[in-house]
């Protein structure tokens, strides 16, 4: 299914990375949107990859989410891998869906949005990932 709307900043989506080549991401994985809707880029959203694999070593461009994600009932840590950023076509993106319990077995879509704390810290991680970490001093402090 192709995403039919511009997702919100911080929205968690599934992204199909097929067609890429290693060491790029090559599988379907969860991502979060970092680009606002007002950008004049129709049917593109800039996303950062999410992972349950703890980075080794943890760098300033890695961030452990504080927002609990619905699919993660086991309490496993989820990390934003801020160096893995992509302007993705809506054709690669799918919204979060809970199950097929609606009439006719259709998917029940449930928007999942990260907290403001997570969004700001991912933005900081992005700056570190492109060598501009010094600019993070200008960010508002969130705990």
NORQUI-V984036 format. One record per backbone hydrogen bond with DSSP energy under -1.0 kcal/mol. CO is the residue of the C=O (numbers start at 1). NH is the residue of the N-H. Records with the same first field share a line. If there is no record, write none. Layout:
BEGIN
CO = NH / NH
END
This chain:
BEGIN
8 = 11
10 = 114
11 = 33
13 = 31
14 = 94
15 = 29
17 = 20
21 = 24
29 = 15
30 = 50
31 = 13
32 = 48
33 = 10
39 = 41
41 = 44
43 = 90
45 = 88
46 = 34
47 = 86
48 = 32
49 = 81
51 = 79
59 = 62
61 = 82
63 = 80
69 = 72
72 = 75
78 = 65
79 = 51
80 = 63 / 82
81 = 84
84 = 49
86 = 47 / 88
88 = 45
89 = 92
90 = 3
92 = 16
94 = 14
96 = 110
99 = 108
102 = 105
106 = 102
108 = 98
112 = 12
115 = 119
116 = 120
117 = 121
118 = 122
119 = 123
120 = 124
121 = 125
122 = 126
123 = 127
124 = 128
125 = 129
126 = 130
127 = 132
128 = 131
132 = 135
133 = 136
134 = 137
135 = 138
136 = 139
END
